[in-house]
């Protein structure tokens, strides 16, 4: 993960950060789509991990991994978002977050940079976004070359827990 901000994709980031009206996101991609999670929600970023399948777990739960002695539930974000997930888990990056004092690992294709984006540029989730994506998104940013969907960690994990 790079810690620099790319000024080409985050136009206005430096001004927003200077004025204190910026939101910072760890960026990642799943199936070619850019997502962001608030920096303060991210506990760790890991390379591919050895994941043990959990019997009778929901489809979106890839299994569990051991992170410094803690058992962490791994969520297959491709399945969570309704994308093809063949042979994905073995090469996935893991973004570790906490929800209700429990660690979870969101398995994604790749982790990008940290972007500082002006809070005033954040837009509501468009009605045309796929329903599965809409239920986990809390907003979007239109960047120069792509759309960044801001994920709600609580919504990603809440729906899985409700299904279980």
N, C-alpha and C positions, 0 to 999 in steps of 0.2 A: 504494500500500500504506500503510495506516495503522499507526502504531507504538504506538497506545494499546491497552490491554486493556479489553475490555468486561466489567465485573463481573457483568452479568446472565447471560452465557454461560459465564463461567469462575468460577463460585462457588468460593470458597476459594483463588483464584489468589494473592491478596495475602498470605495467611497462608503459603502454600507457598513463595512467593518469599522471604519474610522468613526462613523456616526453612532455605532452601537445598535443599529437596526438590522443586523444580519442574523440569519440562521445558518448554522454549520451542519453539513451532512456528509456522512461517509457514503460514497457512491459505489454502486455495484451493478452488475448486469445479470439478467436472467433471460435466456432465450433472445438475446440481442436488445432487450429493452433496458434502459437505464432506470435505476431506482436509487433512492436516497433514504438513509435512516439518520435521525438526529444523532450527532456525535456523542452526546451524553448518554445515549441508550446503548452504545456499543462498548462492550467490556474487553473484547479480544478479537483478533482476526488471525485465522489459522489456515495453513495450507491443507491439502488433502489429508484426511484422517482415516484411521481404522475404525469403521462403524459396525457395531454389532446389532443385527436385526432383533427387534422386540416382537415376540409372538403376539398375535391378536391386536396389534397396534393399528390405528387408522392408517390408510394408504399413504397419507402425507408425512407420516412419521417414518423417517428412513431408519431409525434405530437410536442407539446411544453411543456416546464416546466418553472417554476418560480424559478430563482436563485437570491436571495437577491434583488427582485424587477425588475429584467431584464427577459424578455421573451427570452428563449433559444430554438432553434429548435433542436429536438432530432432526430438523424439519426440511424435507425436500421441497424447496420453493418452486421447482418446476411443476411438481404434482399439485402443489397448493394453488398455483396459478393456471392449472389446466393445460400445461405444455408437455410435449414429449419428454420423457425422462429416462430413456434407455441408456444404461451404462453411465449415468450422470454422477451418481454418488461417489464412485471411486476417484473421480478427478475434481470434485467440487471443492471450492473454497468455503470456509466456515466463518460466519460472522456471529460471534457469541454475544447474546443480549440477556438481560434479566427481566423476568416478568413474574410478579407476585413472589419475589425473593427466590425464584427458581431459575437456574441458567438454561438457556436454549441456544442451539446453534442453527442458524439459518444457512442452508447449503445453497450457494449461488455459483454461477459460472465463473465470475471473476470479481475482484474488488478493485476499485479505481482509486481516485484521489479524494481528498477532503475539499468540498466546495463551501465557500462562504457566500450565501446568496441573500440579496435584499428581501426582507420580509414583505415589502410592498409589491414585489413581483410574483409572489405566490398566488396561484389561482385555485378556484374550487375544482373538484373532480368533474370532468365533463360527463354528461349523461351517455355519451356515445362509447365510453370506455366499457369493455367487457365486464359483466356483472361480478365475476369472481375477482377481478382486479379492483373494481370500484369498492367492494366491501373491505378491502385492506388498505386502500389509499386514503390519505388525509389531505391531499392537495397535489398540484403539479407546478412545475416551472418550465417555461419555454426557453430553452437555451439556444444558442446560435445554431447548433447542428443536431440537436436532439431534444426529446421531451424527457424530463426527469420526473418520475412519479415518486412522491414522498410516501413511504410506507408507515402505517401505524402498527407498531410492534404488538400492541394490545389486541388489535383486530386480527392480525395474522395468527396469533397464538390463541386468542379467545375462541375463534371459530373451531379450531382443532380440538380444544379442550371440551367444547360443547358437543362436538360430534362423538367424542370418546365417551 
